[in-house]
Amino acid sequence: MKKIFLILGFSTLLFFISCNQKTKINNNNSNLKQKKEKLATTGDSAFAAGDYSLALHCFSKLIYEFDWQNDSNKYFSHVLSIACVYDVIKEPEKARLMLQKSIDGFIRLKDTLQIGTAFSTASTIYGNQQNVSKATEMALEGMKYIKTQNDSLIIALGYNQLAFIHIDNQEFDKAIPYFETAISYIDVNKNQKYLASIYLNLADCYKDLKKYSLSLTYFDKALLIAEETDQNYIKNIILKNSSILQNQLHNAQNAYDLLYESSLIEQELFSKEKAEEISKIEIQYKTREKEDQIKRLKLESNIQLAKKNVTYLILTIIIITLFLIIYLIYLKLKNIKIELLGKEIELKNQIQKIVNQKYFSINNPQINTLSSNNDEDCDEIEINLLDLDDKFNNQIENDLLNSKIITNEDWENFKKQFSLIHKGYINKLRHKFPEITAAEERLFILLKIKLNNSEIAFMLGISVDSVKKTRQRLRKKLKINKNDNLENFIQHF
């Protein structure tokens, strides 16, 4: 039965645990991807908005909580993003550490494009730290991997990166060849998107070198491409820089016209950006409201399911525990009952044995003598027994009234046997009722083992009336009411 209870409880416990685990796995799988994407988007947006602490928190959480086991491009891309954040907040040592970690990871994955991107980023970071030689080294190393892509646009952007290293070091003449090479690769690709900004950079280089005619030429080319590709932001910068150059050339009217046109574009950009921002905020609010509503519904569902599972689990544990406790108590009581019954029988047998031995051996020597005769004297013994019958009955009556059948030694042995069954009982009796006599104590103990008045009188060698008188004295000392039963009091003591 005990095994059945254990198996039933264990099976039920496993069932609820498995239900909980399945629920958790399904919820985790459905939410983990969304959390990753949201963190990555939030990190990129925070970095663009200048909230670098939030960006660092998002990218760090991605690599330490979600992607820590994934030796993948995404993981090392997040590491590279953290390097960029550390560069902006002026923690160069941490930036370099993250840079090296991302480069080593991409090299291990053999992703040449990501390796080139990582080296290019490293070049920018070293350039920001005024380490031109290291920045150049990183850019050239990155170009080795970028060229393997056979993508002219990517190669052009790599040369553009090399050019900016020299611009940051005020080496405009060294930057020009890289810009020109970048333009040649863009011409091959025929993607005009980046051409306007490279022409703008080239015009600024010639302006800083005081080669104004070439600078004006490239400003005009940049402006034309910006208008064709509808890049108003680049167009605004071109107009401002051209206005500055015209002012340096003392062409005040041209400078004013260019600056005025730039201000109109700025107003347009500002209005457009403001409208886009408002629209974006509205969309984000509605999206967030829907997401919050979905989350609330999922959370409520999960809470209800969890409560139900926990309730079932607790009830199952309580039921199993109660069954086990009841079963163990039953076994213990059964064993105690069997043990007490055995000892009580043993005690009664020993008492009866003592009574029989003492009575027949001490007070009737004639029977002792007769029992020792040989078989050939049986007839004579039978005749003698008939002659002694009346005399023997009178002697029993006198012995019951006047003799003490159980000696002190026998009584001590009896108490030892009694104490084996009822441990500490005699001490408890004496402590509770110190005024009772030795005779009353004997009567109390004999009543405890459920002997009647006649049996007690026979054992102690006294009359039944003496037993009754002792009972009356005992009732008074125990302060038992007349309506209460002495035997019941003793059995419950």
C-alpha positions in Angstrom: 0.0 0.0 0.0 2.8 2.4 0.9 4.5 1.7 -2.5 1.2 2.5 -4.3 0.8 5.8 -2.5 4.4 6.7 -3.3 4.0 5.8 -7.0 0.7 7.6 -7.3 2.1 10.8 -5.7 5.3 10.7 -7.7 3.4 10.2 -11.0 1.1 13.1 -10.2 4.0 15.3 -9.3 5.8 14.5 -12.5 2.6 15.3 -14.5 2.3 18.8 -13.1 6.0 19.5 -13.4 5.9 18.4 -17.1 2.8 20.6 -17.7 4.6 23.6 -16.2 7.8 22.9 -18.1 5.9 22.6 -21.5 4.1 25.9 -20.8 7.3 27.7 -19.9 9.1 26.3 -23.0 6.3 27.4 -25.3 6.1 30.9 -23.8 9.9 31.3 -23.8 10.2 30.3 -27.4 7.5 32.6 -28.6 8.8 35.6 -26.6 12.5 35.2 -26.9 12.8 36.2 -30.6 10.6 39.3 -30.0 12.7 40.3 -27.0 15.9 40.1 -29.0 14.6 42.1 -31.9 13.1 44.7 -29.7 16.4 45.1 -27.7 18.4 45.4 -30.9 16.1 48.0 -32.4 16.0 49.9 -29.1 19.8 49.8 -28.9 20.2 51.1 -32.4 17.6 53.9 -31.9 19.2 54.9 -28.6 22.7 55.1 -30.1 21.4 57.3 -33.0 19.5 59.5 -30.5 22.6 59.9 -28.3 21.2 57.9 -25.4 24.4 55.8 -25.0 23.6 54.4 -21.5 20.4 52.8 -22.9 22.2 51.6 -26.0 24.9 50.0 -23.9 22.3 48.3 -21.7 20.4 46.9 -24.6 23.5 45.5 -26.5 25.0 44.1 -23.2 21.8 42.4 -22.4 21.7 40.8 -25.8 25.1 39.3 -25.5 25.1 38.3 -21.8 21.5 37.1 -21.4 20.3 35.9 -24.8 23.3 35.2 -27.1 25.9 34.1 -24.7 25.8 30.5 -26.1 25.6 31.6 -29.7 28.9 31.8 -31.5 27.2 33.6 -34.4 27.3 36.7 -36.6 24.6 38.4 -34.5 26.4 37.8 -31.3 29.7 39.4 -32.6 27.7 42.2 -34.3 26.3 43.2 -30.9 29.8 43.0 -29.5 30.9 45.4 -32.3 28.0 47.8 -31.4 29.2 47.8 -27.8 32.7 48.8 -29.0 31.2 51.8 -30.8 29.3 52.9 -27.7 32.5 52.7 -25.6 34.3 54.8 -28.2 31.7 57.5 -28.1 31.6 57.6 -24.2 35.4 57.9 -24.2 36.3 54.5 -22.8 39.0 53.5 -25.3 40.3 50.4 -23.4 36.9 48.8 -23.3 36.3 49.8 -26.9 39.5 48.1 -28.1 38.8 45.0 -26.0 35.3 44.6 -27.6 36.8 45.4 -31.1 39.3 42.6 -30.8 36.7 40.2 -29.5 34.4 40.9 -32.5 37.3 40.7 -35.1 38.5 37.3 -33.6 34.9 36.0 -33.7 34.3 37.0 -37.3 37.6 35.5 -38.4 36.7 32.2 -36.6 33.4 32.2 -38.5 35.2 33.0 -41.8 32.7 35.8 -42.7 34.9 38.0 -44.9 32.3 40.8 -45.2 31.9 41.1 -41.4 35.7 40.9 -40.9 36.1 43.8 -43.3 33.3 45.8 -41.6 34.9 45.1 -38.2 38.3 46.3 -39.4 36.7 49.4 -40.9 34.9 50.2 -37.6 38.2 49.7 -35.8 39.8 52.1 -38.2 37.2 54.8 -37.3 37.6 54.2 -33.6 41.4 54.4 -33.7 41.0 57.6 -35.8 38.7 59.1 -33.1 41.5 58.3 -30.7 44.0 60.2 -32.9 46.0 57.0 -33.6 46.4 57.6 -37.3 48.9 54.8 -37.9 46.7 52.2 -36.2 43.6 53.6 -38.0 45.4 53.3 -41.4 46.6 49.8 -40.5 43.0 48.7 -39.6 41.5 50.2 -42.7 44.0 48.6 -45.1 43.5 45.3 -43.3 39.8 45.6 -43.8 40.2 46.4 -47.4 41.9 43.1 -48.0 38.7 41.3 -46.9 36.3 43.8 -48.5 37.9 43.4 -52.0 37.2 39.7 -51.9 33.5 40.4 -52.0 33.7 41.7 -55.6 31.1 44.3 -54.8 32.2 47.7 -56.2 30.0 49.7 -53.8 31.4 48.0 -50.7 34.9 48.6 -52.0 34.1 52.2 -52.7 32.9 52.7 -49.2 36.1 51.1 -47.9 38.2 53.6 -49.8 36.0 56.4 -48.5 36.9 55.2 -45.0 40.6 55.3 -45.8 40.2 58.9 -47.1 38.6 60.1 -43.8 41.6 58.8 -41.9 43.8 61.3 -43.6 41.1 64.1 -43.4 41.0 63.6 -39.6 44.8 64.1 -39.6 44.5 67.2 -41.8 46.3 65.3 -44.7 43.9 66.4 -47.4 46.2 65.7 -50.3 46.6 62.1 -49.2 42.8 61.7 -48.9 42.0 62.9 -52.5 43.4 59.7 -54.3 41.2 57.5 -52.1 38.1 59.6 -52.8 38.8 59.5 -56.5 39.3 55.7 -56.3 36.0 55.4 -54.5 34.2 57.4 -57.2 35.7 55.1 -59.9 34.2 52.0 -58.1 30.8 53.8 -57.7 30.8 54.6 -61.4 31.2 50.9 -62.1 28.4 50.0 -59.7 26.2 52.8 -61.1 24.7 53.5 -57.7 24.4 57.3 -57.4 23.2 57.2 -53.8 26.7 57.7 -52.2 28.2 59.6 -55.1 26.9 63.0 -53.9 28.5 62.7 -50.5 31.9 61.6 -51.9 31.9 64.5 -54.3 31.1 66.8 -51.4 34.0 65.3 -49.4 36.3 65.8 -52.4 35.2 69.4 -52.9 35.9 70.1 -49.1 39.4 68.7 -49.6 40.2 71.0 -52.5 38.7 73.9 -50.6 41.0 73.2 -47.6 43.9 73.0 -50.1 42.8 76.4 -51.5 42.2 74.9 -54.9 39.0 76.8 -55.3 38.2 76.2 -58.9 38.4 72.4 -58.5 36.4 72.8 -55.3 33.6 74.7 -57.1 33.5 72.1 -59.8 33.0 69.2 -57.4 30.4 71.2 -55.4 28.4 71.7 -58.6 28.7 67.9 -59.3 27.6 67.0 -55.8 24.7 69.4 -56.0 23.5 68.1 -59.3 23.6 64.4 -58.1 21.9 65.4 -54.8 19.0 67.0 -56.7 18.7 64.0 -59.0 18.6 61.5 -56.1 16.4 63.8 -54.0 18.9 63.9 -51.1 17.8 67.2 -49.5 20.0 66.7 -46.4 23.2 66.4 -48.6 21.9 69.2 -50.8 21.6 71.5 -47.7 25.2 70.7 -46.6 26.5 71.3 -50.2 24.7 74.7 -50.4 26.2 75.8 -47.0 29.7 74.8 -47.8 29.4 76.4 -51.3 28.2 79.6 -49.6 31.2 79.6 -47.4 33.5 79.2 -50.4 31.8 82.0 -52.4 32.1 84.2 -49.4 35.9 83.4 -49.3 36.0 84.4 -53.0 34.2 87.7 -52.1 31.2 86.7 -54.2 28.7 88.1 -51.6 25.6 87.8 -53.7 26.3 84.2 -54.7 27.1 83.4 -51.1 23.8 85.0 -50.0 21.7 83.2 -52.6 23.2 79.8 -51.7 22.7 80.4 -48.0 19.1 81.5 -48.6 18.3 78.4 -50.6 19.9 76.3 -47.8 17.6 77.9 -45.2 14.5 77.1 -47.3 15.6 73.4 -47.5 16.3 73.4 -43.8 12.8 74.6 -43.1 11.4 72.0 -45.4 13.5 69.3 -43.8 12.5 70.5 -40.3 8.8 70.4 -41.2 9.1 67.1 -42.9 11.1 65.6 -40.0 8.7 67.0 -37.5 5.7 65.5 -39.3 7.5 62.2 -39.7 8.5 62.3 -36.0 4.9 62.9 -35.0 3.7 60.2 -37.2 6.3 57.9 -35.9 5.4 58.6 -32.3 1.7 58.0 -33.1 2.6 54.7 -34.7 4.9 53.7 -31.8 2.2 54.6 -29.3 -0.5 52.5 -31.1 1.9 49.7 -31.6 3.0 49.8 -27.9 -0.6 50.0 -26.8 -1.4 46.8 -28.8 1.7 45.1 -27.5 0.9 46.0 -23.9 -2.7 44.7 -24.4 -1.4 41.4 -25.9 1.2 41.1 -23.0 -1.5 41.7 -20.4 -3.7 39.0 -21.9 -0.8 36.6 -22.1 0.2 37.5 -18.6 -3.3 37.0 -17.2 -3.6 33.7 -19.1 -0.2 32.5 -17.7 -1.1 33.6 -14.2 -4.4 31.7 -14.3 -2.7 28.6 -15.6 0.1 28.9 -13.0 -2.4 29.3 -10.2 -4.3 26.3 -11.4 -1.2 24.2 -11.7 0.1 25.3 -8.3 -3.3 24.6 -6.7 -3.4 21.0 -8.2 0.2 20.5 -7.1 -0.4 21.6 -3.5 -3.6 19.5 -3.2 -1.7 16.5 -4.6 1.1 16.9 -2.1 -1.3 17.4 0.8 -3.3 14.3 -0.1 -0.2 12.2 -0.6 1.2 13.5 2.7 -2.0 12.7 4.6 -2.1 9.2 3.2 1.4 8.6 4.2 1.0 10.0 7.7 -2.2 7.9 8.3 -0.6 4.8 7.0 2.6 5.2 9.1 0.4 5.9 12.2 -1.6 2.8 11.5 1.5 0.6 11.2 3.0 2.1 14.4 -0.2 1.6 16.4 -0.6 -2.0 15.1 3.0 -2.8 16.2 2.5 -1.3 19.6 -0.8 -3.1 20.1 0.8 -6.5 19.2 3.7 -5.8 21.5 1.5 -4.8 24.4 -0.8 -7.8 24.0 2.2 -10.1 24.0 3.7 -8.6 27.1 0.3 -8.6 28.9 -0.2 -12.3 28.2 3.3 -13.0 29.3 2.7 -11.1 32.6 -0.6 -12.9 33.3 1.0 -16.3 32.6 3.9 -15.4 34.9 1.5 -14.3 37.7 -0.6 -17.4 37.4 2.5 -19.5 37.4 3.8 -17.8 40.6 0.4 -18.2 42.3 0.1 -21.9 41.5 3.7 -22.7 42.4 3.5 -20.9 45.8 0.1 -22.3 46.7 0.9 -25.9 46.0 4.5 -25.9 47.1 4.4 -23.8 50.3 1.0 -24.5 51.9 0.5 -28.1 50.8 3.6 -30.3 51.5 1.4 -33.4 51.5 0.6 -32.8 47.8 4.3 -32.3 47.1 5.1 -35.6 48.7 2.3 -37.4 46.9 3.4 -36.0 43.5 6.9 -37.4 44.0 5.7 -41.1 44.4 6.3 -43.7 41.8 3.6 -44.8 39.3 3.1 -48.1 41.3 1.7 -46.0 44.3 -1.0 -44.3 42.2 -3.9 -46.2 43.9 -2.7 -45.3 47.4 -2.3 -41.6 46.4 -5.9 -41.6 45.1 -7.3 -43.0 48.4 -5.3 -40.4 50.4 -6.6 -37.6 48.3 -10.2 -38.5 49.0 -9.4 -38.6 52.8 -7.8 -35.2 52.7 -10.5 -33.5 50.6 -12.5 -31.9 53.5 -9.4 -31.0 55.4 -7.8 -29.5 52.2 -10.8 -27.2 51.5 -10.7 -25.8 55.1 -7.0 -25.2 54.8 -7.5 -23.2 51.5 -10.0 -21.0 53.2 -7.7 -20.3 56.1 -4.8 -19.7 53.8 -6.7 -17.1 51.7 -7.6 -15.2 54.9 -4.4 -15.5 56.8 -1.5 -16.3 54.5 0.5 -14.2 52.1 0.9 -16.2 48.9 3.2 -13.7 47.0 6.4 -12.9 48.9 8.3 -9.6 48.7 10.7 -11.1 46.3 7.8 -12.3 44.1 6.2 -8.8 44.3 9.5 -7.2 43.2 9.7 -9.5 40.2 6.1 -8.8 39.4 6.7 -5.0 39.4 9.7 -5.4 37.1 7.6 -7.3 34.6 4.8 -4.8 35.0 7.2 -1.9 34.3 8.4 -3.5 31.1 4.8 -3.1 29.8 3.9 0.2 31.5 7.2 2.1 31.6 7.4 4.8 34.3 3.8 4.0 35.4 4.6 3.2 39.1 6.7 6.4 39.4 3.9 8.4 37.8 1.4 6.9 40.3 3.6 7.7 43.3 4.2 11.2 42.1 0.6 11.9 41.4 -0.7 10.2 44.6 2.1 10.2 47.2 -0.3 9.5 50.1 -1.5 6.0 49.1 -0.1 3.1 51.0 1.9 0.1 49.6 -1.2 -2.1 49.9 -3.2 0.4 48.0 -0.5 0.7 45.4 -0.6 -3.1 44.9 -4.4 -3.0 44.5 -4.1 -0.1 42.0 -1.5 -2.1 39.9 -3.5 -5.3 40.0 -6.7 -3.5 38.9 -4.6 -2.0 36.0 -4.0 -5.5 34.6 -7.8 -6.0 34.9 -8.0 -8.6 37.7 -11.3 -8.9 39.6 -11.7 -8.8 43.4 -11.6 -12.6 43.7 -8.4 -12.9 41.7 -6.8 -10.1 43.6 -7.8 -11.7 47.0 -6.4 -15.1 45.8 -3.1 -13.5 44.7 -2.5 -11.4 47.8 -3.8 -14.1 50.2 -6.5 -11.9 51.7 -10.3 -12.0 51.8 -12.5 -10.4 49.2 -13.9 -8.1 51.9 -10.4 -6.9 52.6 -10.0 -6.1 48.9 -13.3 -4.2 48.9 -12.3 -2.1 52.0 -8.9 -1.4 50.4 -10.8 -0.3 47.2 -13.0 2.1 49.3 -9.9 3.7 50.9 -8.2 4.0 47.5 -11.3 5.7 46.0 -11.2 8.3 48.8 -7.5 9.0 48.3 -8.0 9.2 44.6 -11.0 11.5 45.2 -13.2 9.6 42.8 -17.0 10.5 42.8 -19.5 7.9 43.8 -21.0 7.7 40.3 -17.5 7.2 38.7 -16.1 3.7 38.2 -12.8 2.9 39.9 -11.7 0.5 37.1 -12.3 3.1 34.4 -10.3 5.7 36.3 -7.4 3.3 36.7 -7.5 2.2 33.0 -7.3 5.8 31.8 -4.6 6.9 34.2 
